[in-house]
Amino acid sequence: QKEVEQNSGPLSVPEGAIASLNCTYSDRGSQSFFWYRQYSGKSPELIMSIYSNGDKEDGRFTAQLNKANQYVSLLIRDSQPSDSATYLCAVELTGGGNKLTFGTGTQLKVEL
Amino acid sequence: GAVVSQHPSWVICKSGTSVKIECRSLDFQATTMFWYRQFPKQSLMLMATSNEGSKATYEQGVEKDKFLINHASLTLSTLTVTSAHPEDSSFYICSASGTGGKVADTQYFGPGTRLTVL
């Protein structure tokens, strides 16, 4: 089992819809979770971090964390074509010393 | 805030030569810097972690004598690819985190350096 798993996609959603991206992780002791967006040929850009169970909202983005079931998700409301990118889930594993373990990313395509 | 720069953004070199890549935190003190490599259509692969003033910690399988990392100050880390070969061609990305505020325990990425070895 991979430490951090994401569906590679592509996930296609129409413009204006809600995009839902999911990530599961294997280390039950993990405490820090991050979502990054990576456009093709560019480096990752931090979208959100989440540390506590529940929802965390920032603009059109909502991160959801469920430690009991070991998953973290990212919702993008009112999806725009500019949201088309690969979304990377990153988890700081127990004893990782601030190192992040990345999932392989989910490619999101927002269609007009 | 939390801006990280890299230089150069791209470099082409001949096989056998060495290439140095710089990573700078522009508006915060980076106590820890990370170096990643990313091949096309693959995820990020952590190469090493460096703390200011300490030797870098390399991930398993990464040759420390080939990928020399120096983190001499709180705003600068360098990665030198020694005796580069075509298989070293990749996208090299650094990230930095600091202490306090938004940079605490959060990695911010530089724009990356695309290395092509001929």
Interface residues (C-beta under 8 A of the other chain):
Chain A: S32 F34 Y36 K42 S43 P44 E45 L46 S49 L88 A90 E92 G97 N98 K99 L100 F102 G103 T104 G105
Chain B: T32 F34 Q42 S43 L44 L46 T49 F91 I93 S97 D105 T106 Q107 Y108 F109 G110 P111 G112
